[in-house]
Amino acid sequence: MIKLLLVVPFIGMCLLLPFANRIEPYIFGLPFLLFWIILWMVLSSAILAIVYKYDPANQGGEEK
């Protein structure tokens, strides 16, 4: 069930990108589209870390 979070970055980057395709407003001196892409890169990393931490397949100990 936690792996469904992996769909969120896809939705943000691919499906919502046409709605963010504009230059203004400038955020931190970046055009909005560039800020949107960078934001989703950071959020994708955070979501991947959350999925890795809470995935039941990763709960086992190390095998020798």
Contacts in CASP RR format, 6 or more apart in sequence:
PFRMAT RR
TARGET T0000
AUTHOR 0000-0000-0000
METHOD contacts of the structure
MODEL  1
MIKLLLVVPFIGMCLLLPFANRIEPYIFGLPFLLFWIILWMVLSSAILAI
VYKYDPANQGGEEK
2 50 0 8 1.000
2 51 0 8 1.000
2 54 0 8 1.000
2 55 0 8 1.000
2 56 0 8 1.000
3 51 0 8 1.000
3 55 0 8 1.000
5 47 0 8 1.000
5 50 0 8 1.000
5 51 0 8 1.000
6 47 0 8 1.000
6 48 0 8 1.000
6 51 0 8 1.000
8 43 0 8 1.000
8 47 0 8 1.000
9 40 0 8 1.000
9 43 0 8 1.000
9 44 0 8 1.000
9 47 0 8 1.000
12 40 0 8 1.000
13 37 0 8 1.000
13 40 0 8 1.000
13 44 0 8 1.000
17 33 0 8 1.000
17 36 0 8 1.000
20 32 0 8 1.000
20 33 0 8 1.000
20 36 0 8 1.000
21 33 0 8 1.000
22 31 0 8 1.000
22 32 0 8 1.000
22 33 0 8 1.000
23 31 0 8 1.000
23 32 0 8 1.000
23 33 0 8 1.000
24 31 0 8 1.000
24 32 0 8 1.000
25 32 0 8 1.000
26 32 0 8 1.000
27 35 0 8 1.000
28 35 0 8 1.000
30 38 0 8 1.000
52 58 0 8 1.000
END
